Amino acid sequence: MSKLMSSIDQRTKLVGENRLELLMFKLGSRHTFALNVFKIREVITVPFMNTMPGSHHNLSGVTNYRGVSIPVIDLRAAIKITNSENTYEAVNVIITEYNRSVQGFLIGQVMRIVNTSWSDIQPPPSTAGKNNFLTAITQVDIDGKNELVEIIDVEKVLSEIIEYDTTISKGILDEEIASHLKGKKLLVVDDSATALWQIRETLSQLGLEIIELKDGLKALNLLKSWADDGKVVTDEILMMFTDAEMPEMDGYRLTAEVRQDPRMSDLFIALNTSLSGSFNDAMVKKVGCNRFISKFQPDLLVDVVQQRMREILDADS
């Protein structure tokens, strides 16, 4: 337990500092790719895998990982790298945890971990098109050369294998509360188009209007512009959902900045992220989010919105 707490403490030092760690690796092309270390459990050599007849074409097989069967996804195929290099061989598997599930990704050479700032992370260029599998790009010094590193949108990769259901379960919706939600506005901040779609499809069923932004800095600037114009932020929006990982400014820093501004410090903020576990619990507590939910859980999204609406109605009564 002491080792776990020490590790949590070390990771949470990045919170509020707008920093992250990236694991860089190759996929048999000239490009260098990366994933956030927070989402990685470990990297192992390619294990024995059982093939699953009739499974998705990007699923290489299923393996036993620490006593549990997990799927292993061919990441190169999943992000549609088509150029062929005879020297490429998947030699490693990144074990990750996303949205409360564990899965492996086949990759090639592991390079190194780099500590960088979210302010140095940029959205993919518009020339990449809407069908790319990147959430962001950055420049990293590799062996004295400034090299482009592409950060993969794992949520999009998984969405092509797992069909997400945006149906709200019976009994979740409080009709009395829901009647007060129609026309209310929410601010949703997430760099993943897949995640934005999931939230929009779920909460629009309640008659809510969704304001979508793709990075924390844009969200902070919008909130500040309202306050600068003399508007009450909590009159403009019911609450804000924010992802943790985003270009320019992450969700932790965004929350901390909002809490430090007395003009908006009482804004209800829910962290909605694919990150999970003790690290994230500690981070949420440190920066002052009102709620934390792991993606993707439609019923919990509705529960959070209804909780906020109840608080407002109780305060007004």
Summary of the structure (lengths in Angstrom):
residues: 317
radius of gyration: 20.4
end to end distance: 45.7
largest distance: 70.3
contacts: 983
relative contact order: 0.14
helix: 34%
strand: 31%
